């Protein structure tokens, strides 16, 4: 059986909420080697800061969506005006206006774009650099793989593979026994790339890093959070269940 929860962990468990596992990990990682000294005020501040950040992100997302909507309407109106000018020119010159096709209605619904929901394109060289770093980590050269992926993120700062690269950097840190840096990187990845496919695995990696840092109770809580936060991640949930059983989590 694992040891009793620290006071901060117990308060967070009673509090519940989406920020449970992450706020707990932030409290633990913020004071290296001082599990017994985590104060109630520190844990509370971490929760409040996390909630404030989440609220600010939601506000900014709302502003971005509003701007995108306005830009879409402006683009539609501009396209219509250009189409109208083209039609007039063709008619005045005695051409066949039917070849121009139909223009969208002013301010109407945007045309359906099959590529709109497609994943962002990744250049061949970009994917090759990412996969080379991952292959090094999987092949037992974790330090080399981490350096390769660090270089990849510098070379492709806006890459759609940035979240996956950060997860594998955390994996490399874990494999080289740098558990504190691994925990911080896993946590950063879950925070920045929560919608990425590897986010559930990063949260489990955070739990295992906390265990290695001597925090089994917090590790159990983070594994529970992984199951709650990502219920559709079947493989990750199975792994979380297995790790909870290994740690004898309640």
MOZIZI-V936153 format. One record per residue. N is the residue number from 1. SS is DSSP state (H for helix, E for strand, L for the rest). PSI is psi in radians with two decimals (NA if undefined). D_CENTER is the distance of its C-alpha to the mean C-alpha in whole Angstrom. Layout:
# MOZIZI-V936153
n: {N & N}
ss: {SS & SS}
psi: {PSI & PSI}
d_center: {D_CENTER & D_CENTER}
This chain:
# MOZIZI-V936153
n: {1 & 2 & 3 & 4 & 5 & 6 & 7 & 8 & 9 & 10 & 11 & 12 & 13 & 14 & 15 & 16 & 17 & 18 & 19 & 20 & 21 & 22 & 23 & 24 & 25 & 26 & 27 & 28 & 29 & 30 & 31 & 32 & 33 & 34 & 35 & 36 & 37 & 38 & 39 & 40 & 41 & 42 & 43 & 44 & 45 & 46 & 47 & 48 & 49 & 50 & 51 & 52 & 53 & 54 & 55 & 56 & 57 & 58 & 59 & 60 & 61 & 62 & 63 & 64 & 65 & 66 & 67 & 68 & 69 & 70 & 71 & 72 & 73 & 74 & 75 & 76 & 77 & 78 & 79 & 80 & 81 & 82 & 83 & 84 & 85 & 86 & 87 & 88 & 89 & 90 & 91 & 92 & 93 & 94 & 95 & 96 & 97 & 98 & 99 & 100 & 101 & 102 & 103 & 104 & 105 & 106 & 107 & 108 & 109 & 110 & 111 & 112 & 113 & 114 & 115 & 116 & 117 & 118 & 119 & 120 & 121 & 122 & 123 & 124 & 125 & 126 & 127 & 128 & 129 & 130 & 131 & 132 & 133 & 134 & 135 & 136 & 137 & 138 & 139 & 140 & 141 & 142 & 143 & 144 & 145 & 146 & 147 & 148 & 149 & 150 & 151 & 152 & 153 & 154 & 155 & 156 & 157 & 158 & 159 & 160 & 161 & 162 & 163 & 164 & 165 & 166 & 167 & 168 & 169 & 170 & 171 & 172 & 173 & 174 & 175 & 176 & 177 & 178 & 179 & 180 & 181 & 182 & 183 & 184 & 185 & 186 & 187 & 188 & 189 & 190 & 191 & 192 & 193 & 194 & 195 & 196 & 197 & 198 & 199 & 200 & 201 & 202 & 203 & 204 & 205 & 206 & 207 & 208 & 209 & 210 & 211 & 212 & 213 & 214 & 215 & 216 & 217 & 218 & 219 & 220 & 221 & 222 & 223 & 224 & 225 & 226 & 227 & 228 & 229 & 230 & 231 & 232 & 233 & 234 & 235 & 236 & 237 & 238 & 239 & 240 & 241 & 242 & 243 & 244 & 245 & 246 & 247 & 248 & 249 & 250}
ss: {L & L & L & L & L & L & H & H & H & H & H & H & H & H & H & L & L & L & L & H & H & H & H & H & H & H & H & H & H & L & L & L & L & L & H & H & H & L & L & H & H & H & H & H & H & H & H & H & H & H & H & H & H & H & H & H & H & H & H & H & H & H & H & H & H & H & H & H & H & H & H & H & H & H & H & H & H & H & H & H & H & H & H & H & H & H & H & H & H & H & H & H & L & L & L & L & H & H & H & H & L & L & L & L & L & L & L & L & L & L & L & L & L & L & L & L & L & L & L & L & L & L & L & H & H & H & H & H & H & H & H & H & H & H & H & H & H & H & L & L & L & H & H & H & H & H & H & H & H & H & H & H & H & H & H & L & L & L & L & L & L & H & H & H & H & H & H & H & H & H & H & H & H & H & H & L & L & L & H & H & H & H & H & H & H & H & H & H & H & H & H & H & L & L & L & L & L & L & H & H & H & H & H & H & H & H & H & H & H & H & H & H & L & L & L & H & H & H & H & H & H & H & H & H & H & H & H & H & H & L & L & L & L & H & H & H & H & H & H & H & H & H & H & H & H & H & L & L & L & L}
psi: {2.47 & 2.86 & 2.98 & 2.67 & 2.52 & 2.81 & -0.72 & -0.74 & -0.69 & -0.72 & -0.71 & -0.64 & -0.72 & -0.60 & -0.59 & -2.82 & 2.88 & -0.43 & 0.14 & -1.10 & -0.73 & -0.76 & -0.68 & -0.82 & -0.67 & -0.70 & -0.72 & -0.83 & -0.35 & -0.24 & 1.45 & 2.22 & 0.33 & 0.88 & -0.75 & -0.21 & 0.12 & 2.04 & 2.70 & -0.70 & -0.68 & -0.79 & -0.72 & -0.74 & -0.67 & -0.72 & -0.79 & -0.76 & -0.71 & -0.75 & -0.69 & -0.72 & -0.74 & -0.68 & -0.70 & -0.69 & -0.74 & -0.70 & -0.78 & -0.67 & -0.67 & -0.73 & -0.71 & -0.77 & -0.69 & -0.75 & -0.72 & -0.70 & -0.78 & -0.75 & -0.64 & -0.78 & -0.72 & -0.75 & -0.69 & -0.79 & -0.72 & -0.73 & -0.69 & -0.77 & -0.71 & -0.73 & -0.67 & -0.71 & -0.73 & -0.73 & -0.80 & -0.72 & -0.79 & -0.77 & -0.78 & -0.55 & 0.05 & 0.36 & -3.10 & 1.85 & -0.28 & -0.37 & -0.23 & -0.40 & 3.06 & 2.50 & 2.62 & 2.65 & 2.61 & 2.14 & 0.21 & -3.04 & 2.50 & 2.59 & 2.59 & 2.20 & 1.90 & -0.45 & -0.06 & -0.65 & 0.12 & 2.58 & 2.63 & 2.48 & 2.52 & 2.20 & 2.66 & -0.79 & -0.60 & -0.84 & -0.66 & -0.72 & -0.71 & -0.87 & -0.54 & -0.74 & -0.74 & -0.71 & -0.65 & -0.73 & -0.82 & -0.45 & 0.16 & 0.11 & 1.17 & -0.75 & -0.74 & -0.73 & -0.70 & -0.78 & -0.70 & -0.73 & -0.55 & -0.76 & -0.65 & -0.77 & -0.54 & -0.66 & -0.56 & 1.23 & -0.48 & 0.39 & 2.47 & -0.24 & 0.15 & -0.75 & -0.77 & -0.69 & -0.73 & -0.66 & -0.79 & -0.50 & -0.73 & -0.71 & -0.75 & -0.71 & -0.70 & -0.77 & -0.43 & 0.29 & 0.32 & 1.28 & -0.59 & -0.81 & -0.64 & -0.80 & -0.77 & -0.66 & -0.71 & -0.80 & -0.78 & -0.65 & -0.77 & -0.67 & -0.76 & -0.50 & 0.89 & -0.49 & 0.01 & 2.66 & -0.53 & 0.03 & -0.75 & -0.67 & -0.59 & -0.65 & -0.64 & -0.72 & -0.66 & -0.77 & -0.78 & -0.58 & -0.70 & -0.67 & -0.80 & -0.46 & 0.14 & 0.50 & 1.13 & -0.62 & -0.77 & -0.60 & -0.74 & -0.76 & -0.64 & -0.64 & -0.70 & -0.71 & -0.64 & -0.74 & -0.67 & -0.71 & -0.55 & 1.15 & -0.42 & -0.13 & 1.48 & -0.90 & -0.78 & -0.67 & -0.69 & -0.70 & -0.71 & -0.73 & -0.78 & -0.71 & -0.64 & -0.68 & -0.70 & -0.67 & -0.01 & 0.75 & 2.54 & NA}
d_center: {33 & 30 & 31 & 31 & 28 & 28 & 29 & 26 & 24 & 27 & 26 & 23 & 24 & 26 & 24 & 21 & 18 & 15 & 14 & 17 & 15 & 13 & 16 & 18 & 16 & 17 & 20 & 21 & 19 & 21 & 24 & 25 & 27 & 28 & 27 & 31 & 30 & 27 & 29 & 28 & 28 & 25 & 23 & 24 & 23 & 20 & 19 & 21 & 18 & 15 & 17 & 18 & 15 & 13 & 17 & 16 & 13 & 15 & 18 & 16 & 15 & 18 & 20 & 18 & 19 & 22 & 23 & 22 & 24 & 27 & 26 & 26 & 30 & 31 & 30 & 32 & 35 & 35 & 35 & 38 & 40 & 40 & 41 & 44 & 45 & 45 & 47 & 50 & 50 & 50 & 53 & 55 & 55 & 56 & 53 & 52 & 49 & 48 & 46 & 44 & 42 & 41 & 39 & 36 & 38 & 37 & 34 & 34 & 31 & 29 & 30 & 28 & 26 & 25 & 23 & 21 & 18 & 18 & 15 & 15 & 18 & 18 & 21 & 23 & 23 & 19 & 19 & 22 & 21 & 17 & 19 & 22 & 20 & 18 & 22 & 23 & 21 & 22 & 26 & 26 & 25 & 22 & 23 & 24 & 21 & 19 & 21 & 21 & 17 & 17 & 20 & 18 & 15 & 18 & 20 & 17 & 15 & 13 & 13 & 11 & 11 & 9 & 6 & 9 & 11 & 10 & 10 & 13 & 14 & 14 & 16 & 18 & 19 & 19 & 22 & 24 & 24 & 22 & 20 & 20 & 18 & 16 & 15 & 14 & 12 & 10 & 10 & 8 & 6 & 5 & 6 & 4 & 1 & 3 & 5 & 5 & 8 & 8 & 6 & 10 & 11 & 9 & 11 & 14 & 14 & 14 & 17 & 19 & 19 & 20 & 23 & 24 & 24 & 26 & 24 & 25 & 25 & 21 & 20 & 22 & 20 & 16 & 17 & 19 & 15 & 13 & 16 & 16 & 12 & 12 & 16 & 16 & 14 & 18 & 18 & 15 & 17 & 21 & 19 & 19 & 22 & 24 & 22 & 24 & 27 & 27 & 27 & 29 & 27 & 28}
